[in-house]
Amino acid sequence: MNPRKPLLLFFLVFCIPAAEGLFGQEALEQVESLADTFTQHITVSPVTVFASALDNPLSVSSVTQAQIAQLTEPTIEPLLNATPGLWMQSGTLNTNRISIRGVGYREPFATTGIKMYLDEIPLTNGVGESSIEDIHPGILSGIDIWRGPTSALWGSGLGGMIHLKTQIPESDQWLTKIQVGAYNRFSLDQGISLRYGKDDAWGTALYYQYLYDGGYRDNNQYRKNSLTWLQQWRGEKGVTLNAFVHGIGLKAFIPSSLNLYDYENNPSAAAPAWAGVMGNEDYTKWITGLNIIYAPSGGWVYRGSVFGTFFNSDEVRPFNVLDENNTSAGMRHRFTLKVKDTGHVTLGMEYFNEHYGFSTFETLEGGLTGQQLTDEEERRTYLNAFAQTEWAFGMRWFLFGGINAAVSHLFNDDLEASTPVDFFPTGGITYAIRKNCTVSTSVSRGYSALSLEDMLDAGGLINPDIVPETGWSEELGIRYALPRGSYVKLTVFNMNIKNTILTRRIKDDLFEKLNGGSSIHQGVELEYRWVSPTEKFSLEGAYTYGHYRFDEFVEGGSDYSGNRLPGTPLHHLYDRLTIMPWRKWKLYLDYHLVSDVFLNDANTVSGAGYQLFNTGLSYLLMDSEKWTGSVSANVHNIFDVEYSPMFQINAPGTQPRYYYPGKPRSVYLNIAFTHKI
């Protein structure tokens, strides 16, 4: 082992964190048995996963490690918005909502109906809410986005699944990235990865990030520290162990949304009530996991994991101060068995147990905490069992099928509720018209989880009539592959959602969920990439036509049947043109279009769509055997467009606060170095 390695590890752990403290609120090759995707050929000795991107009958888009490395934003929002069918709204760095094919469009401040995983660790909590902004993009080696309820293996989320993947590089290296820019943005990323032991069986990676952003709006400061540790051991006889620990310390002030007058005349202002109490959230979160892969000779593979999440938060709001404590733990087990030479079968289960405690306090002047108002606890458990199989018949046919069974149990000191066992099948088939062209079709059923709060009426009693939101999805796709990694893929989909979960806002902090009838989600998705023969030009992008509407929806005597779903644009387009005129230079230009959206169920108010242009220029300073370095500059919103990147749907009041103003033109400078140790 290189004698410098222990010293470098010591330095990273103890010397890198900012002087304010790690959680101070003041201030290539992955082990093949880890892979679990249809987007590439993978061999897991002795089991072969034979499906390629052309074979896959499901709608899966992948983000590569190279694309993640080029990211200049502190979140993966630009990468996700380059995916057809998906729209990630970002009101601030800590206020986001993701919808896929119209699912999750109206949850006020979270992402629901979409499963999220980090390797084998669920990022979706016991009530179906997911948070992706906590994960530092620098630790990721790839992202898979499954659109629609297509994956029995990952929980049959109604909108789909986002799978974040990590890895420890095979080479020893040190990475440094620094960004400075508009609104006092300062970001520092440090990472080190080491391989050691006999045959490099041991691997360690440590990543640290400090991010500060003053924010464009009043009461908009954001500060985050995160530390990630990855550990791997590869043994003999097909055994691999992987450990993961990710810690986040964050304090972010909340400007909240604005009414139309303030949005048009003073967009940099915070909502007066939130500014008056200096509204903010202050939290610490730990995400941990231990994964084992066992692939002995005999044609089968076992993957098992245990995981836990620990979350503590204080949020100052105009109507009360919310104190939350959440502890969860769970496990996943799955066996993959090879069947002859043409297919394999996977059987498994996932169990999740969560304890959620929350208290509210009176909000005093200046955001101080007053007397306690409530003190409650909830426990949540869910169990998923799943089976999945893939088969290849000759060189032309590929079949996929699976089923997921889910049950949940929710209770507190006074109330108890369970959702009945339900089954969610999926199936698909692909036919190769020719070597580089395939057509595929699939049918699947998915669901969105209910929380105990969802099951209560406005009086705090169990609503016996409410049931989980479920839906069937059908799609038809064609994909054509071209030389140099170019391709085009067209997908047509239809999804019928029953028992649509709607959120009725009664007061600022009082919501009631109800089954609002049904909705129809239909659309077309186009995904493409073109690389010129000289490879100096490339164009990639995604377009979505999403016609999402209420089928049957009557509320309070008003019939909204046939209306468009609020918060969902009819057209969504993302394009990126990359030009490499000389070997060391790279220029890109992004174009992002979102059409108008309705802001209420009645479709009487709409929010203007927008067109954004972003650009960036990078220069390769050095590219030697030991050192790689680059400098770059990027400009967000070149033409200084006034727009709202996030909307609050069905906002209450005589002057509803629908709008989150977007940033004006902003310039950022970046420098990055990698040193092979």
C-alpha positions in Angstrom: 0.0 0.0 0.0 1.3 3.5 -0.9 2.4 5.1 2.4 0.8 8.4 1.4 -2.7 6.9 1.3 -3.4 6.8 5.1 -2.1 10.4 5.4 -4.4 11.5 2.6 -7.4 9.8 4.2 -6.6 11.5 7.6 -6.3 14.8 5.9 -9.7 14.5 4.1 -11.6 13.4 7.2 -10.1 15.9 9.7 -8.8 18.9 7.7 -11.1 19.6 4.8 -14.4 20.6 6.5 -15.0 24.3 6.7 -13.9 26.2 9.8 -17.6 26.5 10.8 -17.8 22.8 11.3 -19.1 20.0 9.2 -22.7 20.4 10.3 -22.4 23.9 11.7 -25.6 25.7 11.1 -23.9 29.0 11.4 -22.1 29.6 8.9 -14.2 2.7 -14.2 -15.5 0.2 -13.4 -18.1 -0.8 -10.9 -18.3 -4.3 -9.6 -20.3 -6.0 -12.3 -22.6 -7.7 -9.8 -23.8 -4.3 -8.7 -25.2 -3.4 -12.1 -29.0 -3.8 -12.5 -30.1 -2.1 -15.6 -31.3 -2.8 -19.1 -29.3 0.0 -20.7 -26.1 -1.9 -21.3 -24.7 -5.4 -21.6 -23.7 -6.7 -18.2 -22.2 -10.0 -17.2 -22.6 -11.1 -13.6 -20.7 -14.3 -13.3 -22.3 -16.7 -13.4 -25.5 -14.9 -14.4 -25.7 -13.0 -17.6 -28.0 -10.0 -18.0 -28.3 -10.0 -21.7 -30.6 -7.0 -22.4 -29.3 -3.9 -24.2 -30.9 -0.5 -24.5 -32.4 -1.6 -27.8 -33.9 -4.7 -26.2 -35.5 -2.9 -23.3 -39.3 -2.6 -23.8 -39.7 -0.1 -21.0 -39.1 3.7 -20.9 -35.8 4.1 -19.3 -33.4 7.1 -19.8 -29.9 7.1 -18.4 -27.5 9.9 -17.4 -23.9 9.0 -17.7 -21.0 9.7 -15.3 -19.5 12.0 -18.0 -22.7 14.1 -18.0 -22.7 14.3 -14.2 -19.1 15.4 -14.3 -19.9 18.3 -16.6 -22.8 19.5 -14.3 -22.3 23.1 -13.1 -25.4 23.4 -11.0 -25.4 22.3 -7.3 -28.4 19.9 -8.0 -29.2 17.4 -10.7 -32.2 19.4 -11.9 -30.8 20.2 -15.4 -30.0 16.5 -16.0 -33.5 15.4 -14.9 -35.2 18.1 -17.0 -33.3 16.7 -20.0 -35.4 13.6 -19.7 -38.6 13.2 -21.7 -41.8 13.0 -19.6 -40.2 14.5 -16.5 -40.4 18.0 -15.2 -38.5 19.1 -12.1 -39.7 22.4 -10.6 -37.3 24.3 -8.4 -38.6 27.3 -6.5 -35.3 27.5 -4.5 -32.4 25.1 -3.9 -34.4 23.4 -1.1 -37.9 23.7 -2.6 -38.4 21.2 -5.4 -41.1 19.0 -7.0 -40.7 16.3 -9.6 -43.5 15.0 -11.8 -43.3 12.2 -14.3 -46.1 11.9 -16.9 -48.2 14.2 -14.8 -47.9 12.1 -11.6 -46.9 14.2 -8.5 -47.9 17.5 -10.1 -49.9 19.0 -7.2 -48.2 17.9 -3.9 -47.5 21.3 -2.3 -43.8 21.0 -1.3 -42.6 17.5 -2.1 -42.3 14.7 -4.7 -44.9 11.9 -4.5 -45.9 9.0 -6.6 -42.3 8.5 -7.7 -39.9 5.9 -6.1 -36.3 7.0 -5.6 -33.3 4.8 -4.7 -29.6 5.4 -4.0 -28.1 2.1 -5.0 -30.1 -0.3 -2.8 -31.2 2.4 -0.3 -34.8 3.9 -0.6 -34.9 7.7 -0.6 -38.7 7.5 -0.5 -40.1 7.6 3.0 -43.0 5.8 4.6 -45.6 8.2 3.2 -44.3 8.1 -0.4 -42.4 11.4 -0.3 -39.0 11.5 -1.9 -36.2 14.1 -1.6 -33.5 14.1 -4.2 -31.8 17.5 -3.5 -30.0 16.1 -0.4 -27.8 13.9 -2.6 -24.5 15.5 -3.7 -24.2 15.0 -7.5 -20.4 14.5 -7.2 -20.9 11.1 -5.6 -22.9 9.7 -8.4 -21.7 7.4 -11.2 -25.0 7.4 -13.1 -28.8 7.9 -13.0 -31.5 5.7 -14.5 -35.0 7.3 -14.8 -37.9 4.8 -15.3 -41.0 6.5 -16.6 -44.3 5.0 -15.7 -45.0 2.1 -13.3 -42.8 -0.3 -15.1 -40.5 -1.8 -12.5 -41.8 -4.4 -10.1 -38.2 -4.7 -8.8 -38.3 -1.1 -7.5 -41.8 -0.8 -6.1 -44.1 0.0 -9.0 -44.3 3.7 -8.3 -47.2 5.2 -10.3 -45.0 7.9 -11.9 -41.9 5.8 -12.2 -38.5 5.4 -10.4 -35.3 7.4 -10.3 -32.3 5.3 -9.5 -29.1 7.1 -8.3 -25.9 5.0 -8.6 -22.6 5.3 -6.9 -19.2 3.7 -7.4 -15.6 3.8 -6.2 -13.2 4.5 -9.1 -10.6 1.8 -9.9 -7.8 4.3 -9.8 -6.4 6.3 -6.9 -7.3 10.0 -7.4 -7.9 13.3 -5.7 -10.6 15.6 -7.0 -11.1 19.4 -6.3 -13.9 21.6 -7.7 -14.5 25.2 -6.9 -17.4 27.4 -8.1 -18.0 31.1 -7.5 -20.6 33.4 -9.0 -23.8 35.4 -8.8 -25.6 36.0 -5.4 -22.5 35.1 -3.5 -22.4 31.5 -4.7 -19.4 29.6 -3.3 -19.1 25.9 -3.7 -16.2 23.6 -2.7 -16.0 19.9 -3.6 -13.3 17.6 -2.4 -13.0 13.9 -3.1 -10.5 11.2 -2.7 -10.6 7.5 -3.8 -8.1 4.8 -3.0 -7.7 1.1 -3.9 -5.5 -1.0 -1.7 -5.0 -4.5 -0.3 -4.3 -7.7 -2.3 -5.5 -7.3 -5.9 -7.0 -3.9 -4.9 -9.8 -5.8 -3.1 -10.4 -2.8 -0.8 -11.7 0.5 -2.0 -12.4 3.7 -0.1 -13.9 7.0 -1.3 -14.6 10.2 0.7 -16.4 13.2 -0.6 -17.0 16.6 1.0 -19.1 19.5 -0.2 -19.6 23.0 1.1 -22.2 25.1 -0.7 -23.3 28.6 0.1 -25.8 30.7 -2.0 -27.1 34.1 -1.0 -30.1 33.7 -3.1 -31.7 36.1 -5.6 -34.7 36.9 -3.3 -35.0 38.2 0.2 -34.8 35.7 3.0 -33.2 33.2 0.5 -29.8 32.3 2.0 -28.8 28.7 1.7 -25.9 26.8 3.4 -25.1 23.1 3.2 -22.3 20.8 4.3 -22.3 17.2 3.2 -19.8 14.3 3.8 -20.0 10.9 2.0 -18.0 7.8 2.8 -18.1 4.8 0.4 -16.3 1.5 1.3 -16.0 -1.7 -0.7 -14.4 -5.1 -0.2 -14.2 -7.6 -3.0 -13.6 -11.1 -1.8 -13.1 -14.5 -3.4 -15.9 -16.8 -4.5 -18.1 -13.9 -5.7 -18.5 -12.0 -2.5 -18.6 -8.2 -2.5 -19.4 -5.9 0.4 -20.3 -2.2 0.0 -20.9 0.4 2.8 -22.4 3.9 2.4 -22.7 6.8 4.8 -24.0 10.2 3.7 -24.4 13.1 6.1 -26.0 16.5 5.4 -26.2 19.6 7.5 -28.3 22.4 6.0 -29.8 25.7 6.9 -32.0 27.3 4.3 -34.2 30.4 4.6 -37.6 30.2 2.8 -38.9 33.2 0.7 -42.0 31.2 -0.2 -44.3 32.0 -3.2 -45.7 35.4 -4.3 -49.0 36.7 -5.6 -49.2 38.0 -9.1 -48.7 41.7 -8.2 -45.5 41.1 -6.2 -44.3 38.6 -8.8 -44.6 41.2 -11.6 -43.5 44.2 -9.7 -41.0 43.0 -7.0 -40.0 39.4 -7.7 -36.9 39.5 -5.5 -39.1 40.0 -2.4 -40.0 37.2 0.0 -43.6 36.6 0.9 -44.2 39.2 3.7 -45.4 36.7 6.3 -42.3 34.5 5.8 -39.9 37.4 5.7 -41.4 38.7 9.0 -40.5 35.6 10.9 -37.3 34.9 8.9 -38.8 31.5 7.9 -36.3 28.8 7.5 -35.6 25.1 7.8 -32.6 23.8 9.7 -31.9 20.1 9.6 -29.4 17.3 9.9 -29.8 14.0 8.0 -27.8 10.8 7.8 -28.4 8.1 5.2 -26.6 4.8 5.7 -26.5 1.4 4.0 -24.6 -1.9 3.9 -24.9 -4.1 0.8 -23.7 -7.7 0.1 -23.5 -9.4 -3.2 -22.9 -13.1 -3.4 -22.4 -14.7 -6.8 -21.1 -18.2 -6.4 -20.8 -20.7 -9.2 -24.1 -22.3 -9.8 -26.0 -19.8 -11.8 -27.5 -17.5 -9.1 -26.8 -14.2 -7.4 -27.9 -12.9 -4.0 -28.1 -9.2 -3.2 -29.0 -8.1 0.3 -28.9 -4.8 2.1 -29.8 -3.1 5.3 -30.3 0.6 5.5 -31.3 3.4 7.8 -32.1 7.1 7.7 -31.9 9.6 10.6 -33.5 13.1 10.2 -33.9 16.0 12.6 -35.4 19.3 11.5 -36.7 22.6 12.8 -38.7 24.7 10.5 -39.8 28.2 11.3 -43.1 29.1 9.6 -45.5 32.1 10.0 -48.3 29.9 11.4 -46.1 27.7 13.7 -42.7 26.2 14.3 -42.4 22.6 13.3 -39.9 20.2 15.0 -39.5 16.8 13.3 -37.6 13.7 14.1 -37.6 10.8 11.8 -35.8 7.4 12.1 -36.2 4.6 9.6 -34.6 1.3 9.0 -35.2 -1.5 6.5 -33.8 -4.3 4.4 -33.9 -5.6 0.9 -33.2 -9.2 -0.3 -33.3 -10.6 -3.8 -32.2 -13.7 -5.6 -31.5 -13.8 -9.4 -31.5 -17.3 -10.9 -30.3 -18.0 -14.4 -32.8 -20.2 -16.4 -31.0 -22.1 -19.2 -29.1 -19.7 -21.5 -32.0 -17.4 -22.4 -33.4 -15.8 -19.3 -33.3 -15.2 -15.6 -35.8 -14.8 -12.7 -35.5 -12.5 -9.7 -37.4 -12.9 -6.5 -37.2 -10.6 -3.5 -38.7 -8.4 -0.8 -38.2 -5.0 0.8 -39.3 -4.1 4.4 -39.3 -0.6 5.8 -40.1 0.6 9.3 -40.3 4.3 10.2 -40.8 6.3 13.3 -41.9 9.9 12.8 -42.3 12.4 15.7 -43.4 15.9 15.2 -44.3 18.9 17.4 -45.5 22.4 16.7 -44.9 25.5 18.7 -46.2 29.1 18.6 -44.2 31.4 16.3 -43.2 34.6 18.1 -41.9 37.8 16.7 -38.7 37.4 14.8 -39.2 33.7 14.4 -38.6 32.8 18.0 -40.3 29.7 19.4 -43.2 30.0 21.8 -45.3 27.6 23.7 -45.9 24.1 22.5 -49.1 23.5 20.5 -49.0 19.8 19.6 -46.9 16.7 20.1 -47.5 13.6 18.1 -45.9 10.4 16.9 -46.5 8.1 14.0 -45.2 4.7 13.0 -45.2 3.4 9.5 -44.3 0.1 8.1 -44.5 -1.3 4.6 -43.7 -4.5 2.8 -43.1 -5.1 -0.8 -42.6 -8.5 -2.4 -41.6 -8.8 -6.0 -40.8 -11.2 -8.9 -39.3 -10.2 -12.2 -38.1 -12.2 -15.3 -36.5 -11.4 -18.6 -36.2 -13.8 -21.6 -34.5 -13.5 -25.0 -35.7 -15.7 -27.9 -33.3 -15.7 -30.7 -31.8 -12.4 -31.9 -35.2 -10.6 -32.4 -37.5 -11.2 -29.4 -37.1 -10.0 -25.8 -39.8 -10.5 -23.2 -40.0 -8.9 -19.7 -42.5 -9.5 -16.9 -42.9 -8.9 -13.2 -45.3 -8.4 -10.3 -45.1 -6.4 -7.1 -47.3 -6.9 -4.0 -47.5 -4.1 -1.4 -49.0 -3.6 2.0 -48.6 -0.9 4.6 -49.5 -0.3 8.2 -49.8 3.2 9.7 -50.6 4.1 13.3 -50.2 6.6 16.2 -51.3 6.6 19.8 -55.0 7.1 18.9 -55.5 5.8 15.3 -54.5 2.8 13.3 -55.0 2.1 9.6 -53.8 -0.4 7.0 -53.9 -0.5 3.3 -55.0 -3.9 1.9 -52.6 -6.1 0.0 -52.6 -5.1 -3.7 -50.8 -6.5 -6.7 -49.1 -4.5 -9.5 -48.1 -6.5 -12.6 -46.0 -5.3 -15.5 -45.1 -6.9 -18.8 -43.4 -5.9 -22.1 -42.1 -7.2 -25.3 -39.5 -6.0 -27.8 -39.0 -7.1 -31.5 -35.9 -6.2 -33.5 -37.0 -5.2 -37.0 -33.4 -5.0 -37.9 -30.1 -5.0 -36.0 -30.3 -1.3 -35.0 -34.1 -0.8 -34.9 -36.6 -2.1 -32.5 -40.3 -1.7 -31.6 -41.6 -2.4 -28.1 -44.8 -2.3 -26.1 -45.6 -2.7 -22.4 -48.5 -2.7 -20.0 -48.1 -2.0 -16.2 -50.0 -1.0 -13.1 -48.7 1.2 -10.3 -49.7 3.0 -7.1 -49.0 6.0 -4.9 -48.6 5.3 -1.1 -50.9 6.9 1.5 -49.8 8.5 4.7 -51.8 8.4 7.9 -52.4 12.2 7.4 -53.8 11.3 3.9 -56.3 9.0 5.5 -57.7 11.6 8.0 -60.5 14.0 7.3 -60.5 17.7 8.3 -61.8 16.6 11.8 -58.8 14.3 12.4 -60.7 11.1 12.0 -60.0 8.1 9.7 -61.6 8.6 6.4 -62.8 5.0 5.6 -63.5 5.9 2.0 -60.0 6.9 0.9 -57.9 4.4 -1.0 -54.5 4.6 -2.7 -54.2 6.1 -6.1 -53.7 3.4 -8.7 -53.4 3.3 -12.5 -52.8 1.2 -15.6 -50.2 2.4 -18.2 -49.8 1.3 -21.8 -47.1 2.4 -24.1 -45.6 1.8 -27.5 -42.1 2.7 -28.6 -39.7 2.6 -31.4 -35.9 3.1 -31.2 -33.4 3.6 -34.0 -29.6 3.5 -33.2 -27.1 5.3 -35.4 -23.3 5.4 -35.5 -21.2 7.1 -32.9 -23.8 6.7 -30.1 -26.5 8.7 -32.0 -30.1 7.5 -31.6 -33.7 8.5 -31.7 -36.5 7.0 -29.6 -40.2 7.8 -29.8 -42.7 6.6 -27.2 -46.5 7.0 -27.1 -48.2 6.4 -23.7 -51.6 6.3 -22.1 -52.3 6.0 -18.4 -55.6 5.9 -16.6 -55.4 6.8 -13.0 -58.3 5.9 -10.6 -59.0 7.3 -7.1 -56.9 10.3 -7.9 -55.5 11.8 -4.6 -56.2 15.5 -4.4 -55.0 17.9 -1.8 -57.5 20.4 -0.5 -55.9 23.3 1.3 -58.2 24.4 4.1 -55.8 26.8 5.9 -52.1 27.6 5.7 -51.1 24.5 7.7 -54.2 22.4 7.3 -54.7 20.1 4.3 -57.2 17.3 3.5 -56.7 14.6 1.0 -59.6 13.1 -1.0 -60.1 10.7 -3.9 -61.1 13.0 -6.7 -62.4 10.6 -9.3 -60.0 9.8 -12.2 -57.6 11.3 -14.6 -56.2 10.4 -18.1 -52.6 10.9 -18.9 -51.7 10.7 -22.6 -48.7 11.9 -24.4 -45.7 11.5 -26.8 -42.1 11.5 -25.7 -39.2 12.0 -28.1 -35.6 11.4 -27.1 -32.6 11.9 -29.4 -28.9 12.3 -29.8 -26.8 13.2 -32.8 -23.0 13.2 -33.1 -21.4 14.6 -36.3 -18.9 12.5 -38.3 -16.0 14.6 -37.0 -17.4 14.3 -33.4 -17.0 18.1 -33.0 -20.7 18.7 -32.9 -23.4 17.0 -31.0 -27.1 17.7 -30.4 -29.2 15.9 -27.8 -32.6 16.6 -26.3 -36.0 15.5 -25.3 -39.5 16.7 -26.1 -42.7 15.8 -24.3 -46.3 16.4 -25.4 -48.3 15.7 -22.3 -52.1 15.9 -22.4 -53.2 15.2 -18.8 -56.8 15.9 -17.9 -59.4 15.0 -15.3 -61.7 12.3 -16.5 -64.3 12.5 -13.7 -63.8 15.1 -10.9 -66.5 16.9 -9.0 -65.7 18.9 -5.9 -67.8 21.2 -3.8 -70.6 21.2 -6.4 -68.1 22.2 -9.2 -67.6 19.8 -12.0 -64.0 19.9 -13.3 -64.3 16.8 -15.5 -62.4 17.3 -18.8 -60.3 20.1 -17.5 -56.5 20.0 -17.9 -54.6 19.0 -14.8 -53.1 22.1 -13.2 -49.4 22.4 -12.9 -48.7 20.3 -16.1 -47.4 21.9 -19.3 -48.7 20.7 -22.6 -45.2 21.1 -24.2 -41.8 20.6 -22.6 -38.6 20.7 -24.6 -34.9 20.6 -23.7 -32.0 20.8 -26.2 -28.3 21.0 -25.8 -25.9 21.8 -28.6 -22.2 21.0 -27.8 -19.4 22.3 -30.0 -15.7 21.3 -29.7 -14.0 23.6 -32.2 -10.5 22.8 -30.9 -9.2 19.9 -28.8 -9.1 21.8 -25.5 -12.2 24.0 -25.9 -15.8 23.1 -25.4 -18.9 25.3 -25.9 -22.5 24.3 -25.0 -25.8 26.0 -25.5 -29.0 24.9 -23.6 -32.5 25.6 -24.6 -35.4 24.9 -22.2 -39.0 25.5 -23.1 -42.1 25.0 -20.8 -45.5 26.0 -22.1 -48.2 27.7 -20.1 -49.8 25.8 -17.2 -53.1 26.1 -15.5 -52.8 27.0 -11.8 -56.2 25.8 -10.4 -58.6 22.9 -11.0 -61.1 25.2 -12.6 -58.5 26.2 -15.3 -59.5 29.9 -14.8 -55.9 31.0 -13.9 -52.8 30.2 -15.9 -49.1 30.8 -15.4 -47.0 31.9 -18.3 -44.6 29.4 -19.8 -41.0 30.3 -20.5 -38.0 29.8 -22.8 -34.6 29.8 -21.2 -31.1 29.9 -22.8 -28.0 28.9 -20.9 -24.5 28.6 -22.1 -21.0 27.6 -21.0 -17.4 27.6 -22.2 -14.7 25.4 -20.8 -10.9 25.1 -21.5 -8.8 22.1 -20.7 -5.8 23.4 -18.8 -3.9 20.1 -18.5 -4.3 16.5 -19.5 -1.3 14.4 -18.4 -0.9 11.0 -17.0 -1.1 12.4 -13.4 -3.1 15.7 -13.7 -6.3 16.8 -15.4 -7.5 20.3 -15.0 -10.1 22.7 -16.5 -11.6 26.1 -16.1 -15.1 27.1 -17.3 -17.7 29.8 -17.2 -21.4 29.4 -17.5 -24.3 31.8 -17.9 -27.8 31.0 -16.7 -30.7 32.8 -18.3 -28.7 34.6 -21.0 -31.6 36.9 -22.1 -32.7 37.8 -18.5 -36.2 36.3 -18.9 -38.7 36.8 -16.1 -40.2 33.4 -15.4 -41.5 31.2 -12.6 -39.7 27.8 -12.4 -42.2 26.5 -9.9 -45.9 27.1 -9.2 -48.0 26.6 -6.2 -51.2 24.9 -7.4 -54.6 25.8 -6.0 -53.1 28.5 -3.7 -55.8 29.8 -1.3 -56.8 33.4 -0.5 -58.1 36.5 -2.3 -54.6 37.1 -3.6 -53.3 33.6 -4.2 -49.5 33.1 -4.0 -49.0 31.0 -7.1 -45.5 32.1 -8.2 -41.9 31.3 -7.4 -39.7 33.9 -9.3 -36.7 32.5 -11.2 -33.2 33.9 -11.1 -32.2 36.6 -13.6 -29.1 36.4 -15.7 -26.4 34.8 -13.5 -22.7 34.1 -14.2 -20.6 31.4 -12.6 -16.9 30.5 -12.8 -15.6 27.0 -12.2 -12.2 25.3 -11.8 -11.6 21.6 -11.4 -8.5 19.4 -10.9 -8.0 15.7 -10.7 -4.7 14.2 -9.6 -4.0 10.5 -9.9 -2.1 9.5 -6.8 
